[in-house]
Amino acid sequence: MGITLYQADLIVQEHLHTPLPRTVHLLGRQTVRFDYDAACRLFARHGLTPAPCEVELDRATLGAQAGVGRFITDTTFFHMFGVQSVLAIDHSAYEGAEIIADLNRPLPDELKECADFIYGGSVLDNIFDPAAYIRNITQLLRPGGRLVDHNTCSFREHPYIAISPAWYFDYCILNRFARCDVYVLETPRVACSKAPHVYALDVKIDDPLIADGGLPPAGMATYVTVVAEKGRETDWRMTPSQDQYRGTEEWGHYRDQLLRMREASRPARFSRPDSAHTPAYPLRNVRGLRYLGCFDPELPVSAEPPAIDAFWNETEAGIRVVEATYGWNQRRTQLPHTGLMAIHRGNVTGILAFLLNGQPECRWEVDVNVIGDPAPGMPKDLIVLYYFVEDPEQTVQRVHVAAEAHGQRLHISPNGTGRLSSASPTRGPLARLLPKRGA
């Protein structure tokens, strides 16, 4: 559970619209994954001056103990907004939670309508009963109270469940929340210098079916964040029917509530990507999602969301990764250790594309900590298929490094001398260069 700069930025934007209350509730103790200076820069990015507070370093949460850096405590972060009290809710006293409540079970009466602002950082995706969770959160909030909840919607972070944007949105629609803005963040598994892209759920009145977005690019993770506000008429007991199963009466009610919700929406603002972002990390055109920009704390906030068609091109020069596979040599092996990623063709395509696309040349030392480990403790090879955009024929080339690829240098250059270790690239039709599916 944690607060990254991305979630912190959303909280700052919420505070600018309506200041945070005197007391903030957290769903579990949160690891704030940045230091005080980074927090100050984030505030300054939005023209906000932090409130004076004592800076405490996080020594307690497991996330801070495993991380690298001088992470501030969640209490320090919220004190920077002028918040006076920060209370964590958890099913046990884990990491020092002040309020003990199991959100899988009915909420005790004394906790109902006790919160004006709740933050949850990857809680829902790790509990067994998601419906009980969202109903309990709704009851925790007072009318006018806000929720910022962030969870995975892809199987990258060992979740119990992966939450879809529609699941959140339909519950809030049917239960008459005053407001509900849902964001989808698409990012590599690891943090890199290039920023992830952010999309907003954008449901049309005349076409309200919500697409699932399909599978994220290989090696990428997708996350869903909801920013919702409870109204005086908000209920918590209504159960949505998924769009394709709704009857005529249900659709009429849904559209009425959707119109009201769209008028109350206030999407967050992000940055306009530059040429370093889009070639390395291509945009996706998904029905029901509207592109808002990239999150990059080093770039200014854009006044208006950029038009996606302005970036929908492949004309930039440099490397384009077609497919990248790590550990293909272990595909038939019974893996003795549990890895959190699968061995399949293209399992690291997104990460290699993120690192290499748009670069004129590559001299990169393969790092298992960056691309992930599908077979811990076992030697793994790496296969990369790529082409150069400026090549008139855009010939696909194949580079292979024998196991263990970790620690060896990947060298790709436009003159055809790209190599990994002692292996030379192979040119040819794409079908011949791909690993055999049945092998």
N, C-alpha and C positions, 0 to 999 in steps of 0.2 A: 504494500500500500504506500502510495507516495504522491507528492506534488512535484511535477516537473515544471520547467519554465513555461511550457505550453499551457498547462492547467492554471499556473499562477497568472499568466496573461489574461485568461478568461475571467479569473477572480478580480483582477485589477479593473477590467472593463465593466464588470458588474458593480464594483464599488464606485466607479465614476458616475454611473447612472443613478444608483441608490446606495448611499454609504452602508457599509457592513454594520450590523447591530453591535451592541456592547458585548454580547455573548455569541460565540460561534461553536457549533457542534460538529465533531468529526466522527465519521464511521470508522473507528479504529484509529490508533495512533498513526500519524503520517510521517514518512521520511521525506523531508524537503530536499530535493536533489540538486541543490545549488547553495552557494555561500552568500554572505550578506552583501558583498559588493555586487554580485550578479542581480540580487533582488533590488538593490538601489538603482542599477542601470535599467531594470525592467520598469520600475516606477517612473524614472525620468523619461523613458520612451513615450509614456502617456502623459507627461507633464504633471506628474503627481509627486509631492514631497512626502517621504515616509515620516510617520510620527516618531518622536524620540522614544527609544526603548532600550532595554538591556539586551545585548546580543548573547544568546546562549548557543553553544554548539551541541549538536545531537550526539550523545554518547550511548543512547539507550536502544534505539530501534535497530533491528537486524539489518535493515537496508543501509543505514549509515555506517554500521560496523563493517559491512562488506564493500562499501563504496570507497572511492578515492576523492578526497577533498574535505573541506571544512564546512560540512552541511550545518545549516542553522536548524533549530528546533521548529516544529510546527507552531508552537506558542510564539516564538520570536517573529515568525513570518506574519502571523495575524496581528500581533501587537503593532507591526509597522503600519497597519490600517487604522490604528486607534482602538482596536478591539481590546476589551479588558479581561475577558474570561474565555478560555478555550477548553472545551470539555470533549473527551473522546468516549464514544459508545462502543462497547465490544461485548462478546459473549462470555468473556472472562477478563481478568485483570491483566491480560496480555499487554506487555510494553507500557503498563501504567495507565490503562483506561480508567476514567473516573466513574463512568456509568455502566453497569453490567446489565445487558439485555440481549437475549438471543433473538435476532431478527427473523429466524425461521419459525418462531412461535408467536402467538398473539401478544400484542404489546400491552404491558401493564398500564392500568388507568392513569397512574401518577406521571407517566411519561407522555401522555397524549397532549398535543398542542403545547409542547415545551420549547420548541426551537423556532428561531427566526431565520437561521441560515445553517444549512447542512452541507458539508463536503464529504463525498465518498470517492476514494481513489482506489479502484480495483477491489471492491468488496463483493458486489453482486455476482461477478463472474466466478467467485470462489465459494459461494454458499449453495446449499442444495435446493432451496425452495425460493425461486426468484419472485413468484407472485406474492408470497408472504412478505418478502423484502420490500417491494415497491409499495404495497399497501401499508406496511408499518411506517415507512418513510413519510408517506402522505399523512398519516395520523400524527407523527411526531411534529410536523410543521404546523405553526399557527397560520391563520389566514393572512396572506401577504408574505409568508415565509418563502424562502428560495432554496432550491436544491441545485448543486453542481455535482454531477455524478459521472465518473469516467471509468469505462470498462473495456475489455478487449472484445472485438467481434470477429477475431480470427484465432485459430489454435496455434498461437506462438508462445504464450506465457503460462502454459500449464493450467488452463482454466477448467473449472467444472463445466461451465456453459459459455458459449459465445453469444453475446447479446446483439440482436439486430436493431438498427435505428427504428424500424417500424414498431417493434415491441414497446419501446418507450413511448413513442409518439401516439400510438393508438390508445394506450392506457390513459395518457394525459388528455387526449381529445374526449374520450368517452366519459371521463370523470370530471370534465369541465374545469380543468386547470385554467388559470387566468392567462398563462403564457407557457409556451414550450418551444425552445429552439434546440435542434439536434444537429450535432456536427460529427463528421466522419474524418478521422485523421489517418492518412496512409503514410507509412514511414518504414525505413529499413529496420531490421532487427536491432541494429546497433546505431548509436548516435554518430553522425558524421557532420562535416562542415556544411554540407548542402541541406537545405531545409525540407521538411516534409510538407505535403500538400494537404489543404483542408477543404472539405466540401460541406455544404449545408443541406439537410433534408429539405426538399422544396416540392411539396405536394400540391398539385393543381386541383382547383375546384372542379373542373370539367373532366379531369382524368386522374382520380385520386389513388389509383393503384400504385403501390410503392415497390419498385424493383429492388432485388436483393443485392445488386452490385456485382454479383459474380465473384469468382475467386480472386483474391488479391494477387498481384504479380509474385512469382516465386521468390522467397526470401524476404518478402515484405510482411509487415504486420498492419492490421487495421484496428482502429479503436473508435468507440462511439462515446460521445460526451453529451449529456443532456443538461440544459440550463432551464429549469422550470420554476414557475411561481404559483403557489396555491392561492386560489380565490375564495371568496366568501361562500360561493356556491359549489365548491369542489367537494366531490364525494370520494370515497376510496374503495367502494365495494363493487363497482361495475367491472364486468369482465368483457373485454373486446372479443369480437369474432374477426378472424383474419379476412382481409379484403375479399378474396375470391369466394368466401362462404357467406357473405352478408346478404340479407334479404332487402327488399325494397324499403321497408320502414327503417331498418338499420342504416341504409345508405343515406336516407333523407336526414336522419339525425346527425350522422357523421359529417355530411356536407355543411349543415348549419353550424356545427361547432368548429369545423375547419375554417370557415369564413371568419368567424370571430377570432380564432387563434392567429390567423394570418395578419389581421389588423393589429394584434398586440405584439407581433414578433419584432425583435430588435437584434438582428444577427451581429455577432462580433466582427471586428475588422482585423484584417491580416495584411501581409505585405505582398506587393506585386513581385512575382518572381523575375529574376533576370536570366540572362543566357546561361548562367552556370547551373541553374536549377532544372530547366525543362529538358535539355538534351540528356542530362544524367538521370533524370527521373521523370519519364513521360507522364503526361496527364491522361486521365481516363474520362471518356464521355459516357456517363451512366444516367439513364432515365430516372428522374426523381431526385437527383443530386445536383446542386448548383455549386460551381467552383468559386471559392472565396479568396483563394490566394495561398501563399505558403507562410508557415510560421518560421520567421528568422528574426531573433531579437536584435540582430545587427542591422536589419533593414528598417526603414521607416514604415509606419502603418499607412496603408493606402486608404484614401477617402472613399473610393468605390471599388467593388469587386472587379477584377479584370475579366474581360471576355475570354472564354476558353478558346475560341477560334483564333485568337491572336497568337496562341502558343502551339497550335496544332499543326506543326510542320516538322519535317525531318531534313531541313536544308542545311543545318549547321554541319560543319566539317568535323572530322574526328572519328573515334572508335564508336561502333555500335555493337554491343554484346547481343548475340542471338540466343545463346543458351549456355549455361555454365552448370556443371555437375560436379559435386564433391563427394567422394567415397563410392563411386560407381564400382570399383574393384571389390567392394565388400557387399555387393547387392545380394549374393547368395549365402552370406555368412549369417549364422545364428548369433545375433549380437549379445555379448555377455554383459554389457552395461546399458543402462537406459539413457538414450539421448532424447532431447526435446525437439529434434527435427528428423524428418524421414529421409531415407535414401531413395531417391527417384530422379529421373532425368529432369534437369533444370532446377534442382533444389536450391541452388545459390544464384540463379540468374538475376534476380532483382538486386541482390547486394552487389554483384560484380558490375551490373549495369549502372548502379548508383555511383560506384567508385570510378568507372572507366569511361562511360559514355561522354562524348564530347571532348575527350582528351586527345591531343595530337599524337601522343606516344605514352606508353605505360612502362614504368620500371617499378614494380610493386612487389614487396616481399610478402608472400602468401602468409596470412595470419589466421589460424583457426579461431582465435578469439573474436575476429571480425566476421568471418563467414559462418561460424557455428560448427558444431561437432556432431554429426549424425552417428558416429561410432566411436565413443570415447575409448581411448587406450589402444586403438587399432590404426594401422597405417592406411592412409586414404589418398587416392589419386585425385587429380583435378583435370577436367576437360572443359575447355572454353572455345566456343564457336563465335566468331566475330567477323565484321567487315568494316571497311572505311567508307564513310559517306561520299568522300570526294573521288573514290574509285569509280570510273564510268560504268563498269560492269558490276560493281558492288559484290565482288566475289567473296563468298563465305570461306573463311579460313578456320582451321582447327589446330589448337595447341593442346598438347597433353603433357602432364608431368606425372611420372610414376610416383607411387607412394614412397615416403611420406612427403606430400606437397608442402606442408607447413614449414616455413623457414626458407624455402627456395624462392628465387626471384622470377617474377613474371615479366617478360620483356616483349612488348608488342610495338612494332614500328611500321609506318606506312610503306617502307621499301621492301617489305616481304621477308625481313630477317627476324621477325618475331619468333621468340623461342621461350620455352620454359625448361630450365635445366639444360639438358643436352638434346632435347627433342625439338625438331623443326616443325613449323606449321604445315598442315596439309591443305591444299586447295581442292575444290571440287564441288559438285552439286550438293545441296543441303542434305538430301536424303542419304547420300553416301557418307557424309561426315558425322551424322548423328549416331550416338550409341544405339545398338540394335535393341529394340524393345523386348524381344523374346530371349535375348541372350542371358 
